[in-house]
Amino acid sequence: MRAAPSPLDQPFSVYLDLVRFMAALAVVAMHVRQFGLVEAPGADLLTMFGREAVMAFFVLSGFVIAYTTEQRRPSARDYALARAARIYSVALPVLLLAFACASLVHGHLMTGMGMHYQLAKPWFYIPFHLLFLGDLWSLAEVPPWLGPWWSLNYEVWYYVLFGVACYVRGPWRLPALGLVLAVMGVKLWLLLPVWLAGVALYHWQARHTLPCALARLGWIASLVLLVLYEASGIEETLRAAGRASWLGQAFVLGNADRFLSDYVFGLIVCLNFACARFARFDALLRVAPPIRLLASYTLTLYLSHALVLIAWPALYPHDPGSMADLLALGLAVAAATAVLGMLTEQRKDVFRRLLARLAAAVWRPARLAPACATTAAPIKEKQDEV
């Protein structure tokens, strides 16, 4: 009997890290253009993959959460601590910094970023955002200067739902799942299939193989499909169809109004990942250290870059047509990410220990393997970086 393939080999792990960092850069590029910080021929191309990058994050997140849960088999406590440390090590400091910056620079808030009512009630809105309640049902709230926060409002609740599915046992499981889904609301339901596609992809590729030649051909095909997806204008067509549907008419969909195109793009991402898994991109191992280093700052870059982009015009007479100014802006984003990352994302183990001490006082359950784990043997642990 042929042995089952390793669920996550090193070349594929490095590939996922590379995709994660490139997706964060795509979001930064989109916002540089949207904030009017670059004016040049072809500048609109910078916005092409911003939304798609977030959907790639969702697929990747579902994949890695499924991987770590099945292979490491953490207890419910360990699962919750790992997720909380990963998110709050960056989200809490960046959120506090955003409120501080927005309070100091009222006059330079950019279009769509004016959240004066939140600044007047930080005692309410800071805990509100730390619970990631901003996109439940009809709500549409992000912190001042932190537009990218919206995706965390989705992803964190997917963590909660997955945790309930894995760790709640017996007759309480279905009511608990129903309660979480009821809290989440329509918008989060609509993008949940994109995240779950990553979970399904993990379980598929952990049990199947593709010939290397076919995998490489499929990987190239996924890139061709990506180009056709962007060039065809199908996103706007599907977005209009979603808005015209009964869901779009009955509910304010907000950030989920592109759910139909998100499904299409999510399938392309799944095809890309599935083929990359077996394409033997061993050459990536030669540059694995810098890729992993850059990827380890992804969440910091994703969340904090908007702070720099918004504050920059208030601090520097930026010329959108100057390549030198654009380079200086890029260096400012990189420097801010490096400094914040060293204090936050690179210290998530410290946050985890602090959270563990708090949890130890109130939560002492027996250590149980997750209900969603299989009997697959654990393999070498991958750093949880999604």
C-alpha positions in Angstrom: 0.0 0.0 0.0 1.4 3.4 -1.0 2.0 5.7 1.9 -0.1 8.8 2.2 1.6 12.0 1.1 2.9 14.4 3.7 0.2 17.0 4.3 2.6 20.0 4.0 6.2 19.6 2.7 8.8 22.3 2.9 8.7 23.7 -0.7 4.9 24.1 -0.4 5.2 25.7 3.0 7.6 28.2 1.6 5.3 28.8 -1.4 2.4 29.6 0.9 4.6 32.0 2.9 5.5 33.7 -0.4 1.9 34.0 -1.5 1.0 35.4 1.9 3.6 38.2 1.7 2.7 39.0 -1.9 -0.9 39.2 -1.0 -0.1 41.8 1.7 1.9 43.8 -0.8 -1.1 43.7 -3.2 -3.3 45.3 -0.4 -0.7 48.0 0.2 -0.5 48.8 -3.5 -4.3 49.0 -3.8 -4.5 51.5 -0.9 -1.6 53.6 -2.2 -3.6 54.2 -5.3 -7.0 54.5 -3.6 -5.6 57.1 -1.2 -4.3 59.2 -4.1 -0.7 58.8 -3.3 0.4 57.8 -6.8 -0.5 59.4 -10.1 1.1 57.9 -13.1 0.2 56.0 -16.3 -1.1 52.6 -15.4 -1.4 53.5 -11.7 -4.9 52.0 -11.7 -3.3 48.6 -12.2 -2.2 48.8 -8.5 -5.8 48.2 -7.4 -6.3 45.0 -9.5 -5.5 42.4 -6.9 -6.3 44.1 -3.6 -9.7 42.5 -2.9 -8.5 39.2 -4.4 -5.5 39.2 -2.0 -7.9 39.2 1.0 -9.7 36.2 -0.5 -6.4 34.5 -0.9 -5.8 35.1 2.8 -9.1 33.5 3.6 -8.3 30.3 1.7 -4.8 30.2 3.2 -6.2 30.8 6.7 -8.7 27.9 6.4 -6.0 25.7 5.0 -3.5 26.4 7.8 -6.0 26.2 10.6 -7.2 22.8 9.4 -3.5 21.7 9.1 -2.5 22.8 12.6 -5.7 21.4 14.2 -5.3 18.0 12.7 -1.6 17.6 12.9 -0.9 19.2 16.3 -4.2 18.2 17.9 -4.3 21.1 20.4 -6.8 21.2 23.2 -9.6 23.7 23.1 -7.6 25.9 25.4 -4.4 25.7 23.3 -6.4 26.4 20.1 -8.0 29.5 21.7 -4.7 30.7 23.0 -2.9 30.3 19.7 -5.6 32.2 17.8 -5.9 34.9 20.4 -2.1 35.4 20.6 -1.8 35.5 16.8 -4.4 38.1 16.4 -4.1 40.3 19.5 -0.4 40.5 19.5 -0.8 42.7 16.5 -4.4 43.9 16.6 -4.3 45.4 20.1 -1.2 47.6 19.7 -2.2 48.7 16.2 -5.7 49.5 17.3 -4.5 51.6 20.2 -2.0 53.4 17.9 -4.7 54.1 15.4 -7.0 55.7 17.9 -4.0 57.8 19.2 -3.0 58.9 15.7 -6.6 59.7 14.6 -7.1 61.8 17.8 -3.9 63.8 17.1 -4.5 64.4 13.4 -8.2 65.3 13.0 -7.7 67.7 10.2 -5.9 65.2 7.9 -8.3 62.3 8.1 -8.7 61.0 4.5 -12.0 60.5 2.7 -14.0 57.7 4.3 -11.7 57.5 7.3 -13.4 60.1 9.5 -14.6 58.3 12.5 -15.0 61.2 14.9 -17.9 59.5 16.8 -15.6 56.6 17.6 -12.9 58.9 18.9 -15.4 60.5 21.2 -16.2 57.1 22.8 -13.0 55.1 22.9 -14.1 53.3 26.0 -16.9 51.7 23.9 -15.3 51.4 20.5 -11.9 49.9 21.4 -13.5 46.9 23.2 -16.1 46.7 20.4 -13.4 46.3 17.8 -11.3 44.0 19.9 -14.3 41.7 19.9 -14.5 42.0 16.1 -18.2 42.9 16.0 -18.0 45.4 13.2 -19.5 43.4 10.4 -22.2 41.4 12.3 -25.5 41.5 10.4 -26.1 45.1 9.4 -23.1 46.6 11.2 -20.3 48.2 9.1 -17.7 49.5 11.5 -13.9 49.6 11.2 -11.6 51.5 13.5 -10.3 55.0 12.5 -7.5 54.7 10.0 -7.8 50.9 9.9 -9.8 50.0 6.8 -8.1 46.6 6.5 -9.6 45.7 9.9 -12.8 44.6 8.1 -11.3 41.2 7.1 -10.5 40.4 10.8 -14.2 40.9 11.6 -14.8 38.0 9.3 -11.8 35.8 9.9 -11.9 35.8 13.7 -15.5 34.6 13.7 -14.5 31.8 11.3 -11.9 30.8 13.9 -14.7 30.8 16.6 -17.0 28.7 14.4 -14.3 26.2 13.5 -13.3 25.9 17.2 -16.9 25.2 18.2 -17.1 22.6 15.4 -13.9 20.9 16.6 -14.2 21.1 20.4 -17.9 21.1 21.4 -19.0 17.5 21.9 -22.3 15.7 22.2 -25.8 17.3 22.0 -24.5 20.8 22.6 -22.5 20.9 19.3 -25.3 21.7 16.9 -27.0 24.4 19.2 -23.5 26.0 19.7 -22.9 26.1 16.0 -26.3 27.5 15.4 -25.7 30.2 18.0 -22.4 31.3 16.5 -23.9 31.4 13.0 -26.9 33.4 14.3 -24.5 35.9 15.8 -22.4 36.1 12.7 -25.1 37.2 10.3 -25.6 37.2 6.5 -22.4 39.0 5.4 -20.1 36.5 7.3 -22.2 33.6 6.0 -21.6 34.7 2.4 -17.8 34.7 2.6 -17.6 31.6 4.9 -17.4 29.2 1.8 -14.2 30.9 0.7 -12.6 30.2 4.1 -14.0 26.7 4.2 -12.6 26.1 0.8 -9.1 26.3 2.4 -10.2 23.7 5.0 -11.5 21.4 2.2 -8.3 21.9 0.2 -6.2 20.8 3.1 -8.1 17.6 3.6 -8.1 16.8 -0.1 -4.3 17.4 -0.7 -3.5 15.5 2.5 -5.0 12.4 1.0 -4.4 12.7 -2.8 -1.5 13.3 -5.1 -1.0 14.7 -8.6 1.8 13.9 -11.0 4.4 16.6 -11.0 4.0 17.4 -14.7 0.2 17.7 -14.4 0.6 19.8 -11.2 2.9 22.2 -12.9 0.5 22.4 -15.9 -2.4 23.1 -13.6 -0.4 25.7 -11.7 0.2 27.6 -15.0 -3.4 27.2 -15.9 -4.4 28.8 -12.6 -2.3 31.8 -13.4 -3.9 32.0 -16.9 -7.3 31.9 -15.3 -6.3 34.6 -12.9 -5.3 36.9 -15.8 -8.6 36.1 -17.6 -10.5 36.8 -14.5 -9.1 40.2 -14.2 -9.1 41.1 -17.9 -12.7 39.9 -18.5 -14.4 42.2 -16.0 -16.3 39.3 -14.6 -15.8 40.7 -11.1 -18.0 43.7 -11.7 -20.6 41.6 -13.6 -20.8 39.1 -10.7 -20.8 42.0 -8.2 -23.8 43.6 -9.9 -25.6 40.2 -10.0 -25.0 39.7 -6.3 -26.4 43.2 -5.5 -29.4 42.5 -7.7 -30.1 39.1 -6.1 -32.7 38.7 -3.4 -29.9 38.7 -0.8 -28.6 42.0 -2.1 -32.1 43.5 -2.1 -32.9 42.1 1.4 -29.7 42.9 3.2 -26.9 45.5 3.1 -24.0 43.3 2.1 -21.2 45.7 2.6 -17.8 44.0 2.2 -19.6 40.8 1.2 -21.3 42.3 -1.9 -18.7 40.6 -4.2 -19.5 37.2 -2.8 -20.1 35.6 -6.3 -16.8 36.8 -7.7 -15.1 35.8 -4.4 -16.3 32.3 -5.0 -14.9 32.2 -8.5 -11.6 33.7 -7.3 -11.5 31.3 -4.3 -11.7 28.3 -6.7 -8.8 29.7 -8.7 -6.8 30.0 -5.6 -7.6 26.5 -4.6 -6.5 25.2 -8.0 -3.3 27.2 -7.7 -2.5 25.8 -4.2 -3.5 22.3 -5.0 -1.2 22.2 -8.0 1.6 24.1 -6.2 1.5 21.4 -3.5 2.7 18.7 -5.9 4.7 20.9 -8.4 8.0 20.3 -6.5 9.0 24.0 -6.3 12.2 22.9 -4.6 14.1 25.9 -5.9 12.2 28.0 -3.3 14.2 26.3 -0.6 17.2 28.3 -1.7 15.5 31.5 -0.7 13.4 30.1 2.2 15.0 32.2 5.0 14.2 35.6 3.5 10.8 34.5 2.4 9.9 33.2 5.9 11.3 36.4 7.5 9.2 38.6 5.3 6.1 36.5 5.8 6.5 36.7 9.5 5.6 40.4 9.3 2.6 39.9 7.1 -0.2 40.7 9.6 1.7 43.8 10.9 2.1 45.0 7.3 -1.5 44.3 6.5 -2.9 46.1 9.5 -0.5 49.0 10.0 0.3 50.2 6.5 -2.9 52.3 6.4 -1.7 54.3 9.4 1.4 55.3 7.4 -0.4 56.0 4.2 -2.9 58.3 6.0 -0.4 60.1 8.2 2.2 60.5 5.4 0.6 63.6 3.7 0.2 65.2 7.1 3.9 64.9 7.8 5.5 65.2 4.4 4.6 67.3 1.2 4.0 64.3 -0.9 4.0 64.6 -4.7 1.9 61.7 -6.2 3.8 62.1 -9.4 7.2 61.8 -7.9 8.9 58.4 -7.9 11.3 59.6 -5.2 8.4 60.5 -2.9 6.7 57.2 -3.7 10.0 55.4 -2.8 10.2 57.4 0.4 6.7 56.3 1.2 7.5 52.7 0.6 10.5 53.0 2.9 8.3 54.6 5.6 5.8 51.7 5.3 8.7 49.1 5.5 10.3 50.9 8.5 7.0 51.1 10.4 6.2 47.5 9.7 9.7 46.4 10.9 9.5 48.4 14.1 5.9 47.5 14.9 6.5 43.9 13.9 9.4 43.5 16.3 7.3 44.7 19.1 4.1 42.8 18.2 4.1 40.0 15.7 7.6 38.8 16.6 6.5 38.7 20.2 3.4 36.7 19.9 4.8 34.0 22.1 5.0 36.6 24.9 1.4 37.5 24.3 0.5 33.8 24.4 2.2 33.3 27.8 0.4 36.3 29.2 -2.9 35.1 27.9 -2.2 31.6 29.2 -1.6 33.0 32.7 -4.9 34.8 32.5 -6.7 31.8 31.2 -5.2 29.5 33.8 -7.1 31.3 36.5 -10.5 30.7 35.0 -10.2 27.8 32.6 -8.9 24.4 33.6 -10.6 21.8 31.3 -9.2 18.3 30.7 -7.0 18.2 27.6 -9.0 16.7 24.8 -8.1 16.1 21.2 -10.3 18.1 18.8 -13.3 16.2 17.5 -12.4 17.2 13.9 -8.9 15.6 14.1 -8.2 12.3 12.3 -5.9 9.5 13.2 -3.1 10.9 10.9 0.3 10.8 12.5 1.7 14.2 13.4 4.4 15.6 11.3 7.0 18.3 11.8 5.2 21.3 13.3 4.8 24.3 11.0 4.9 27.8 12.5 1.4 29.1 12.7 1.6 32.4 10.9 -1.8 33.0 9.3 
